[in-house]
Amino acid sequence: MLVEVFKSKIHRVKVTGADLNYIGSITIDADLVDAARMIEGEKVQIVNVNNGERIETYIIKGKRGSGEITLNGPAARKVQKGDIIIIISYTWLSVDEARSFKPTIIFPDTETNLLK
């Protein structure tokens, strides 16, 4: 049996852009993606602290060291520039693996979105 468990989290970053006319996804500074042990194309849940919205999309790596957090496509309707969001990914593990699995959580600077 497999269970879905919390794998990685980028905790409390500030949205730097919302591009309704892009094809979809969330663009995240590559440094944050790597530090959180996430990968480009990975499905993520976005939780908007400002309004309670929860959406799912996938990751596109942004420019390394830029602090970019841009919601693209329809997701841009659920956030505004300056909103604080949490980005969460999950994975499927066996019950035995899940019991000992430790997720990765990063806490970037909330003003710059850069790693501390």
N, CA, C and O of each residue as an XYZ file, in Angstrom:
464
protein
N       0.839     -1.174      0.000
C       0.000      0.000      0.000
C       0.890      1.245      0.000
O       1.934      1.278      0.652
N       0.459      2.260     -0.739
C       1.171      3.531     -0.770
C       0.330      4.606     -0.095
O      -0.900      4.561     -0.129
N       1.008      5.578      0.521
C       0.342      6.728      1.108
C       0.993      7.994      0.549
O       2.195      8.022      0.285
N       0.190      9.026      0.375
C       0.730     10.298     -0.107
C       1.148     11.127      1.104
O       0.348     11.370      2.008
N       2.408     11.558      1.113
C       2.932     12.313      2.253
C       3.572     13.623      1.784
O       3.983     13.763      0.632
N       3.639     14.555      2.698
C       4.278     15.853      2.486
C       5.761     15.635      2.222
O       6.447     15.006      3.028
N       6.267     16.152      1.096
C       7.664     15.950      0.689
C       8.528     17.181      0.896
O       9.614     17.089      1.468
N       8.052     18.348      0.430
C       8.861     19.557      0.450
C       7.966     20.778      0.629
O       6.791     20.775      0.263
N       8.573     21.844      1.215
C       7.813     23.083      1.363
C       8.740     24.285      1.265
O       9.811     24.323      1.871
N       8.297     25.264      0.485
C       8.908     26.587      0.472
C       7.943     27.450      1.271
O       6.851     27.773      0.804
N       8.355     27.818      2.478
C       7.446     28.446      3.434
C       7.483     29.966      3.354
O       8.524     30.585      3.574
N       6.349     30.553      3.042
C       6.119     31.999      3.083
C       7.072     32.796      2.188
O       8.052     33.381      2.650
N       6.752     32.797      0.906
C       7.454     33.650     -0.048
C       6.464     34.664     -0.617
O       5.255     34.433     -0.634
N       6.998     35.777     -1.075
C       6.168     36.862     -1.610
C       6.038     36.726     -3.122
O       7.036     36.566     -3.825
N       4.812     36.789     -3.614
C       4.558     36.723     -5.055
C       5.130     37.978     -5.707
O       4.813     39.098     -5.308
N       5.983     37.775     -6.721
C       6.610     38.893     -7.420
C       5.905     39.227     -8.726
O       6.152     40.277     -9.319
N       5.021     38.331     -9.178
C       4.307     38.588    -10.418
C       3.171     37.617    -10.638
O       3.151     36.520    -10.079
N       2.216     38.037    -11.467
C       1.089     37.193    -11.867
C       0.827     37.483    -13.340
O       0.448     38.596    -13.706
N       1.032     36.476    -14.180
C       0.961     36.658    -15.635
C      -0.173     35.802    -16.203
O       0.014     34.629    -16.526
N      -1.341     36.413    -16.317
C      -2.534     35.704    -16.777
C      -2.372     35.150    -18.193
O      -2.965     34.122    -18.518
N      -1.596     35.800    -19.027
C      -1.484     35.408    -20.427
C      -0.407     34.374    -20.704
O      -0.190     34.010    -21.860
N       0.275     33.889    -19.667
C       1.262     32.825    -19.843
C       0.527     31.491    -19.882
O      -0.629     31.420    -19.465
N       1.164     30.439    -20.370
C       0.469     29.163    -20.588
C       0.145     28.384    -19.323
O      -0.606     27.412    -19.400
N       0.662     28.754    -18.184
C       0.335     28.077    -16.938
C       1.553     27.831    -16.087
O       2.678     28.009    -16.555
N       1.361     27.425    -14.846
C       2.435     27.036    -13.934
C       2.795     28.106    -12.926
O       2.154     29.155    -12.852
N       3.838     27.825    -12.145
C       4.450     28.795    -11.243
C       5.943     28.829    -11.551
O       6.600     27.790    -11.610
N       6.465     30.027    -11.745
C       7.900     30.193    -11.958
C       8.530     30.492    -10.609
O       8.122     31.423     -9.914
N       9.533     29.692    -10.242
C      10.189     29.808     -8.936
C      11.695     29.916     -9.157
O      12.271     29.157     -9.937
N      12.323     30.855     -8.471
C      13.783     30.994     -8.483
C      14.410     29.597     -8.358
O      14.070     28.842     -7.447
N      15.314     29.261     -9.263
C      15.950     27.937     -9.298
C      16.658     27.592     -7.985
O      16.711     26.420     -7.610
N      17.199     28.587     -7.285
C      17.842     28.320     -5.992
C      16.846     27.750     -4.990
O      17.181     26.845     -4.225
N      15.624     28.275     -4.990
C      14.600     27.794     -4.064
C      14.128     26.392     -4.445
O      13.936     25.535     -3.581
N      13.944     26.169     -5.741
C      13.533     24.845     -6.217
C      14.549     23.789     -5.766
O      14.177     22.748     -5.226
N      15.813     24.067     -5.992
C      16.863     23.108     -5.634
C      16.955     22.913     -4.119
O      17.064     21.782     -3.645
N      16.911     24.007     -3.362
C      17.027     23.914     -1.900
C      15.881     23.123     -1.282
O      16.064     22.447     -0.270
N      14.700     23.206     -1.891
C      13.532     22.489     -1.386
C      13.456     21.053     -1.912
O      12.517     20.321     -1.601
N      14.443     20.662     -2.703
C      14.475     19.328     -3.304
C      13.248     19.073     -4.173
O      12.685     17.979     -4.182
N      12.853     20.108     -4.898
C      11.774     19.999     -5.873
C      12.419     19.943     -7.256
O      13.619     20.177     -7.398
N      11.611     19.630     -8.277
C      12.146     19.580     -9.636
C      11.211     20.308    -10.595
O      10.014     20.448    -10.347
N      11.797     20.764    -11.692
C      10.994     21.422    -12.716
C       9.950     20.431    -13.237
O      10.259     19.266    -13.489
N       8.739     20.897    -13.391
C       7.648     20.053    -13.855
C       6.888     19.358    -12.737
O       5.835     18.767    -12.975
N       7.410     19.425    -11.524
C       6.754     18.757    -10.399
C       5.444     19.450    -10.045
O       5.358     20.678    -10.056
N       4.431     18.659     -9.733
C       3.146     19.181     -9.288
C       3.304     19.746     -7.882
O       3.893     19.106     -7.011
N       2.774     20.953     -7.664
C       2.825     21.585     -6.354
C       1.465     22.167     -5.998
O       0.648     22.483     -6.863
N       1.257     22.293     -4.706
C       0.074     22.972     -4.186
C       0.521     24.358     -3.725
O       1.534     24.495     -3.039
N      -0.237     25.379     -4.103
C       0.040     26.750     -3.704
C      -1.041     27.155     -2.712
O      -2.231     27.057     -3.010
N      -0.627     27.609     -1.533
C      -1.557     28.057     -0.501
C      -1.335     29.554     -0.327
O      -0.242     29.979      0.050
N      -2.358     30.355     -0.598
C      -2.260     31.802     -0.492
C      -2.636     32.216      0.926
O      -3.793     32.086      1.327
N      -1.667     32.713      1.682
C      -1.888     33.121      3.066
C      -2.842     34.320      3.127
O      -3.599     34.456      4.089
N      -2.813     35.179      2.120
C      -3.628     36.392      2.136
C      -5.119     36.135      1.956
O      -5.943     36.828      2.553
N      -5.474     35.143      1.135
C      -6.905     34.950      0.859
C      -7.404     33.517      1.050
O      -8.588     33.251      0.843
N      -6.536     32.599      1.436
C      -6.955     31.226      1.700
C      -7.082     30.336      0.481
O      -7.393     29.153      0.627
N      -6.855     30.854     -0.714
C      -6.948     30.040     -1.936
C      -5.916     28.916     -1.919
O      -4.800     29.091     -1.428
N      -6.298     27.768     -2.456
C      -5.396     26.626     -2.641
C      -5.547     26.184     -4.079
O      -6.653     25.905     -4.541
N      -4.423     26.121     -4.792
C      -4.455     25.684     -6.181
C      -3.315     24.707     -6.425
O      -2.348     24.664     -5.664
N      -3.434     23.930     -7.484
C      -2.365     23.029     -7.896
C      -1.873     23.463     -9.264
O      -2.650     23.886    -10.120
N      -0.570     23.348     -9.451
C       0.051     23.667    -10.734
C       1.379     22.925    -10.791
O       1.597     21.988    -10.023
N       2.262     23.330    -11.687
C       3.566     22.674    -11.795
C       4.661     23.734    -11.851
O       4.402     24.899    -12.152
N       5.882     23.312    -11.559
C       7.017     24.221    -11.423
C       7.727     24.460    -12.757
O       7.957     23.536    -13.537
N       8.064     25.721    -12.990
C       9.041     26.121    -13.999
C      10.157     26.817    -13.231
O       9.892     27.699    -12.413
N      11.406     26.426    -13.491
C      12.528     27.083    -12.821
C      12.734     28.479    -13.400
O      12.769     28.671    -14.616
N      12.870     29.450    -12.491
C      13.165     30.817    -12.877
C      14.652     31.104    -12.756
O      15.445     30.219    -12.435
N      15.012     32.324    -13.011
C      16.410     32.749    -12.958
C      16.966     32.572    -11.541
O      16.379     33.026    -10.559
N      18.099     31.907    -11.474
C      18.770     31.631    -10.198
C      19.157     32.942     -9.505
O      19.752     33.828    -10.118
N      18.806     33.049     -8.210
C      19.156     34.221     -7.413
C      18.256     35.426     -7.623
O      18.536     36.512     -7.116
N      17.173     35.237     -8.372
C      16.278     36.356     -8.697
C      15.211     36.604     -7.638
O      14.695     37.717     -7.528
N      14.876     35.578     -6.858
C      13.769     35.689     -5.906
C      12.406     35.625     -6.574
O      11.387     35.890     -5.935
N      12.380     35.276     -7.856
C      11.115     35.277     -8.598
C      10.142     34.229     -8.100
O      10.500     33.069     -7.894
N       8.895     34.662     -7.911
C       7.754     33.786     -7.638
C       6.606     34.353     -8.467
O       5.952     35.311     -8.054
N       6.361     33.762     -9.636
C       5.325     34.267    -10.538
C       4.293     33.189    -10.807
O       4.636     32.088    -11.240
N       3.024     33.502    -10.551
C       1.932     32.607    -10.895
C       1.510     32.918    -12.316
O       1.277     34.077    -12.659
N       1.410     31.886    -13.145
C       1.147     32.034    -14.568
C      -0.189     31.419    -14.952
O      -0.672     30.500    -14.291
N      -0.779     31.928    -16.020
C      -2.023     31.389    -16.544
C      -3.174     31.604    -15.570
O      -3.176     32.587    -14.828
N      -4.157     30.699    -15.558
C      -5.329     30.875    -14.704
C      -4.992     31.057    -13.217
O      -5.745     31.705    -12.491
N      -3.881     30.496    -12.765
C      -3.480     30.651    -11.365
C      -3.268     32.118    -11.003
O      -3.375     32.493     -9.836
N      -2.970     32.944    -11.998
C      -2.744     34.370    -11.755
C      -4.007     35.065    -11.233
O      -3.920     36.145    -10.648
N      -5.166     34.460    -11.436
C      -6.416     35.035    -10.913
C      -6.573     34.793     -9.410
O      -7.411     35.423     -8.765
N      -5.778     33.890     -8.856
C      -5.920     33.505     -7.445
C      -4.937     34.221     -6.522
O      -5.002     34.064     -5.303
N      -4.026     35.007     -7.101
C      -3.008     35.711     -6.304
C      -2.834     37.128     -6.834
O      -3.229     37.457     -7.953
N      -2.232     37.945     -5.993
C      -1.828     39.274     -6.418
C      -0.364     39.458     -6.074
O       0.143     38.860     -5.125
N       0.307     40.285     -6.848
C       1.683     40.620     -6.532
C       1.730     41.125     -5.085
O       0.938     41.976     -4.681
N       2.670     40.582     -4.326
C       2.798     40.959     -2.917
C       2.150     39.977     -1.952
O       2.440     40.012     -0.756
N       1.265     39.090     -2.451
C       0.673     38.070     -1.575
C       1.760     37.142     -1.045
O       2.780     36.925     -1.699
N       1.531     36.604      0.136
C       2.434     35.619      0.724
C       1.847     34.234      0.456
O       0.676     33.980      0.737
N       2.676     33.343     -0.092
C       2.210     31.985     -0.386
C       3.149     30.947      0.222
O       4.293     31.234      0.575
N       2.625     29.742      0.328
C       3.394     28.568      0.727
C       3.300     27.587     -0.440
O       2.218     27.369     -0.985
N       4.431     26.996     -0.822
C       4.490     26.073     -1.959
C       4.822     24.691     -1.402
O       5.857     24.509     -0.760
N       3.942     23.717     -1.650
C       4.057     22.389     -1.042
C       4.056     21.318     -2.120
O       3.288     21.389     -3.079
N       4.933     20.314     -1.955
C       4.888     19.147     -2.838
C       4.703     17.890     -1.985
O       5.009     17.870     -0.793
N       4.200     16.861     -2.627
C       3.894     15.595     -1.960
C       4.515     14.454     -2.746
O       4.878     14.626     -3.910
N       4.639     13.307     -2.128
C       5.135     12.124     -2.826
C       4.390     10.888     -2.312
O       3.777     10.909     -1.245
N       4.460      9.832     -3.088
C       3.873      8.554     -2.694
C       4.981      7.650     -2.155
O       6.016      7.472     -2.797
N       4.754      7.087     -0.981
C       5.723      6.180     -0.357
C       4.993      4.978      0.208
O       3.792      5.026      0.474
N       5.737      3.904      0.383
C       5.157      2.776      1.103
C       4.944      3.214      2.555
O       5.556      4.182      3.006
N       4.103      2.526      3.266
C       3.840      2.871      4.666
C       5.133      2.817      5.475
O       5.378      3.690      6.308
N       5.956      1.804      5.238
C       7.231      1.701      5.971
C       8.155      2.878      5.654
O       8.762      3.448      6.561
N       8.266      3.247      4.371
C       9.093      4.399      3.998
C       8.550      5.683      4.616
O       9.314      6.518      5.100
N       7.234      5.835      4.596
C       6.593      7.057      5.099
C       6.843      7.260      6.593
O       6.952      8.394      7.059
N       6.930      6.180      7.328
C       7.127      6.296      8.783
C       8.453      6.956      9.148
O       8.555      7.609     10.187
N       9.463      6.792      8.306
C      10.772      7.360      8.633
C      11.164      8.532      7.723
O      12.233      9.116      7.904
N      10.323      8.879      6.760
C      10.642      9.944      5.814
C      10.639     11.305      6.497
O       9.761     11.592      7.311
N      11.614     12.139      6.170
C      11.711     13.503      6.700
C      11.578     14.493      5.542
O      12.405     14.491      4.630
N      10.554     15.331      5.571
C      10.384     16.303      4.483
C      11.427     17.417      4.552
O      12.067     17.626      5.582
N      11.583     18.121      3.441
C      12.473     19.277      3.351
C      11.627     20.542      3.433
O      10.667     20.706      2.681
N      11.989     21.433      4.350
C      11.287     22.709      4.499
C      12.331     23.819      4.460
O      13.321     23.782      5.191
N      12.096     24.809      3.595
C      13.002     25.956      3.566
C      12.228     27.220      3.931
O      11.026     27.326      3.690
N      12.941     28.166      4.513
C      12.369     29.414      4.995
C      13.134     30.596      4.388
O      13.987     31.187      5.051
N      12.833     30.942      3.132
C      13.529     32.070      2.516
C      13.193     33.387      3.231
O      12.230     33.468      3.992
N      14.001     34.401      2.969
C      13.731     35.736      3.497
C      12.384     36.187      2.934
O      12.170     36.112      1.724
N      11.474     36.653      3.787
C      10.122     36.978      3.341
C      10.032     38.275      2.540
O       9.011     38.528      1.900
N      11.061     39.090      2.563
C      11.068     40.308      1.768
C      11.692     40.094      0.388
O      11.212     40.647     -0.601
N      12.758     39.297      0.319
C      13.496     39.127     -0.938
C      13.272     37.784     -1.614
O      13.595     37.623     -2.791
N      12.723     36.819     -0.886
C      12.558     35.436     -1.350
C      13.889     34.724     -1.542
O      13.919     33.641     -2.126
N      14.973     35.289     -1.074
C      16.283     34.662     -1.220
C      16.576     33.784     -0.011
O      16.032     34.005      1.071
N      17.427     32.797     -0.196
C      17.824     31.920      0.904
C      18.613     32.727      1.922
O      19.421     33.586      1.570
N      18.365     32.435      3.174
C      19.077     33.150      4.258
C      20.441     32.579      4.473
O      21.179     33.051      5.338
